[in-house]
């Protein structure tokens, strides 16, 4: 767990090196959980500062955090892979998506967390 948090902190003090490290060695599940927790916390804090009345962490914040992470994972990463494969043809879209999905999704989740 310390390695994942080290990568998140490295994005703040050395962004290029941190994202390069996340792309090469980042795993998908831990950073997806970190991105979900950060989005849920952000939604909760934003609603509290906006003056919305809530008594705690409600299903709305959890759902919105999950939808943000799912949007990045299901729509944004494959579309970004398709556009990149269009310009730099390295193989069929299916092969490139299979090879590059986990590193690109981990990097996008680190960016979302930051």
URFENFEN-V959209 format. One record per pair of residues at least 4 apart in sequence whose ideal C-beta (glycine too) atoms are under 6 Angstrom apart, sorted by the first residue. I is the first residue (numbers start at 0). J is the second residue. If there is no record, write none. Layout:
# URFENFEN-V959209
i:j
I:J
I:J
This chain:
# URFENFEN-V959209
i:j
3:29
6:20
6:21
7:112
9:13
9:17
10:14
10:17
10:109
10:113
13:17
18:106
20:24
21:25
21:105
21:106
21:109
22:102
22:106
25:30
25:105
27:31
27:101
27:104
27:105
30:105
30:108
30:109
31:108
33:112
34:68
34:108
34:111
34:112
35:64
35:68
37:112
38:64
38:67
39:60
39:61
39:64
42:60
42:63
42:64
43:60
46:51
53:57
56:60
58:62
69:73
70:74
71:75
71:107
72:104
76:103
76:104
76:107
80:96
80:99
81:92
84:92
84:95
89:95
90:94
90:95
92:96
95:99
96:100
99:103
100:104
